Amino acid sequence: MLIPNNKQKTKLFQYTNTARFAYNWALAREQENYKDGGKFLSDMDLRKEFTKIKQTQEYAWLNNVSNNVTKQAIKDACDAYKNFFRGSAKFPKFKKIG
């Protein structure tokens, strides 16, 4: 069994919270876009938008985590949304904090 030290635990929580934030953000964006009559947003389009918000002061903390974490979280949210519309899954849920 591996037991992470405090520095590793901190990094793990940081990565998890960032992934959760990106997933929830992408899911909310998809829902907002759908309600406005738009079509499905690709994960590439969402990643471009996400990169822009990371450049703002409010979301600068997102830059402390690898882009691969947010990239995968956004891709997972898009996949969940696609699966729902194909009828192969329930409506995707937001990830809870804590």
Contact map, one row per residue, 1 for C-alpha under 8 A:
11100000000000000000000000000000000000000000000000000000000000000000000000000000000000000000000000
11110000000000000000000000000000000000000000000000000000000000000000000000000000000000000000000000
11111000000000000000000000000000000000000000000000000000000000000000000000000000000000000000000000
01111111100000000000000000000000000000000000000000000000000000000000000000000000000000000000000000
00111111100000000000000000000000000000000000000000000000000000000000000000000000000000000000000000
00011111110000000000000000000000000000000000000000000000000000000000000000000000000000000000000000
00011111111000000000000000000000000000000000000000000000000000000000000000000000000000000000000000
00011111111100000000000000000000000000000000000000000000000000000000000000000000000000000000000000
00011111111110000000000000000000000000000000000000000000000000000000000000000000000000000000000000
00000111111111000000000000000000000000000000000000000000000000000000000000000000000000000000000000
00000011111111100000000000000000000000000000000000000000000000000000000000000000000000000000000000
00000001111111110000000000000000000000000000000000000000000000000000000000000000000000000000000000
00000000111111111000000000000000000000000000000000000000000000000000000000000000000000000000000000
00000000011111111100000000000000000000000000000000000000000000001000000000000000000000000000000000
00000000001111111110000000000000000000000000000000000000000000001000100000000000000000000000000000
00000000000111111111000000000000000000000000000000000000000000000000000000000000000000000000000000
00000000000011111111100000000000000000000000000000000000000000000000000000000000000000000000000010
00000000000001111111110000000000000000000000000000000000000001001000110000000000000000000000000000
00000000000000111111111000000000000000000000000000000000000000000000110110000000000000000000000000
00000000000000011111111100000000000000000000000000000000000000000000000010000000000000000000001110
00000000000000001111111110000000000000000000000000000000000000000000000000000000000000000000000000
00000000000000000111111111000000000000000000000000000000000000000000010011000000000000000000000000
00000000000000000011111111100000000000000000000000000000000000000000010011011000000000000000011000
00000000000000000001111111110000000000000000000000000000000000000000000000001000000000000000011000
00000000000000000000111111111000000000000000000000000000000000000000000000000000000000000000000000
00000000000000000000011111111100000000000000010000000000000000000000000001001100000000000000000000
00000000000000000000001111111110000000000000000000000000000000000000000000001100100000000001010000
00000000000000000000000111111111000000000000000000000000000000000000000000000000000000000000000000
00000000000000000000000011111111100000000000000000000000000000000000000000000000000000000000000000
00000000000000000000000001111111110000011000000000000000000000000000000000000100100000000000000000
00000000000000000000000000111111111000000000000000000000000000000000000000000000000000000000000000
00000000000000000000000000011111111100000000000000000000000000000000000000000000000000000000000000
00000000000000000000000000001111111111111000000000000000000000000000000000000000000000000000000000
00000000000000000000000000000111111111110000000000000000000000000000000000000000000000000000000000
00000000000000000000000000000011111111000000000000000000000000000000000000000000000000000000000000
00000000000000000000000000000001111111000000000000000000000000000000000000000000000000000000000000
00000000000000000000000000000000111111100000000000000000000000000000000000000000000000000000000000
00000000000000000000000000000000111111110000000000000000000000000000000000000000000000000000000000
00000000000000000000000000000000110011111000000000000000000000000000000000000000000000000000000000
00000000000000000000000000000100110001111100000000000000000000000000000000000000000000000000000000
00000000000000000000000000000100100000111110110000000000000000000000000000000100000000000000000000
00000000000000000000000000000000000000011111110000000000000000000000000000000100000000000000000000
00000000000000000000000000000000000000001111111000000000000000000000000001100100000000000000000000
00000000000000000000000000000000000000000111111100000000000000000000000000000000000000000000000000
00000000000000000000000000000000000000001111111110000000000000000000000000000000000000000000000000
00000000000000000000000001000000000000001111111111000000000000000000000001000000000000000000000000
00000000000000000000000000000000000000000011111111100000000000000000001001000000000000000000000000
00000000000000000000000000000000000000000001111111110000000000000000000000000000000000000000000000
00000000000000000000000000000000000000000000111111111000000000000000000000000000000000000000000000
00000000000000000000000000000000000000000000011111111100000000000000000000000000000000000000000000
00000000000000000000000000000000000000000000001111111110000000000000000000000000000000000000000000
00000000000000000000000000000000000000000000000111111111000000000000000000000000000000000000000000
00000000000000000000000000000000000000000000000011111111001000000000000000000000000000000000000000
00000000000000000000000000000000000000000000000001111111101111100000000000000000000000000000000000
00000000000000000000000000000000000000000000000000111111101100000000000000000000000000000000000000
00000000000000000000000000000000000000000000000000011111111100000000000000000000000000000000000000
00000000000000000000000000000000000000000000000000000111111100000000000000000000000000000000000000
00000000000000000000000000000000000000000000000000000001111110000000000000000000000000000000000000
00000000000000000000000000000000000000000000000000001111111111000000000000000000000000000000000000
00000000000000000000000000000000000000000000000000000111111111110000000000000000000000000000000000
00000000000000000000000000000000000000000000000000000100011111110000000000000000000000000000000000
00000000000000000100000000000000000000000000000000000100001111111000000000000000000000000000000000
00000000000000000000000000000000000000000000000000000100000111111110000000000000000000000000000000
00000000000000000000000000000000000000000000000000000000000111111100000000000000000000000000000000
00000000000001100100000000000000000000000000000000000000000001111110100000000000000000000000000000
00000000000000000000000000000000000000000000000000000000000000111111110000000000000000000000000000
00000000000000000000000000000000000000000000000000000000000000101111111000000000000000000000000000
00000000000000000000000000000000000000000000000000000000000000000111111100000000000000000000000000
00000000000000100110000000000000000000000000000000000000000000001111111110000000000000000000000000
00000000000000000110011000000000000000000000000000000000000000000111111111000000000000000000000000
00000000000000000000000000000000000000000000001000000000000000000011111111100000000000000000000000
00000000000000000010000000000000000000000000000000000000000000000001111111110000000000000000000000
00000000000000000011011000000000000000000000000000000000000000000000111111111000000000000000000000
00000000000000000000011001000000000000000010011000000000000000000000011111111100000000000000000000
00000000000000000000000000000000000000000010000000000000000000000000001111111110000000000000000000
00000000000000000000001000000000000000000000000000000000000000000000000111111111000000000000000000
00000000000000000000001101100000000000000000000000000000000000000000000011111111100000000001000000
00000000000000000000000001100100000000001110000000000000000000000000000001111111110000000000000000
00000000000000000000000000000000000000000000000000000000000000000000000000111111111000000000000000
00000000000000000000000000000000000000000000000000000000000000000000000000011111111100001011000000
00000000000000000000000000100100000000000000000000000000000000000000000000001111111110000011000000
00000000000000000000000000000000000000000000000000000000000000000000000000000111111111000000000000
00000000000000000000000000000000000000000000000000000000000000000000000000000011111111111000000000
00000000000000000000000000000000000000000000000000000000000000000000000000000001111111111111000000
00000000000000000000000000000000000000000000000000000000000000000000000000000000111111110000000000
00000000000000000000000000000000000000000000000000000000000000000000000000000000011111111000000000
00000000000000000000000000000000000000000000000000000000000000000000000000000000001111111100000000
00000000000000000000000000000000000000000000000000000000000000000000000000000000001111111100000000
00000000000000000000000000000000000000000000000000000000000000000000000000000001001101111111000000
00000000000000000000000000000000000000000000000000000000000000000000000000000000000100111111000000
00000000000000000000000000000000000000000000000000000000000000000000000000000001100100001111100000
00000000000000000000000000100000000000000000000000000000000000000000000000001001100100001111110000
00000000000000000000000000000000000000000000000000000000000000000000000000000000000000000011111000
00000000000000000000001100100000000000000000000000000000000000000000000000000000000000000001111100
00000000000000000001001100000000000000000000000000000000000000000000000000000000000000000000111110
00000000000000000001000000000000000000000000000000000000000000000000000000000000000000000000011111
00000000000000001001000000000000000000000000000000000000000000000000000000000000000000000000001111
00000000000000000000000000000000000000000000000000000000000000000000000000000000000000000000000111
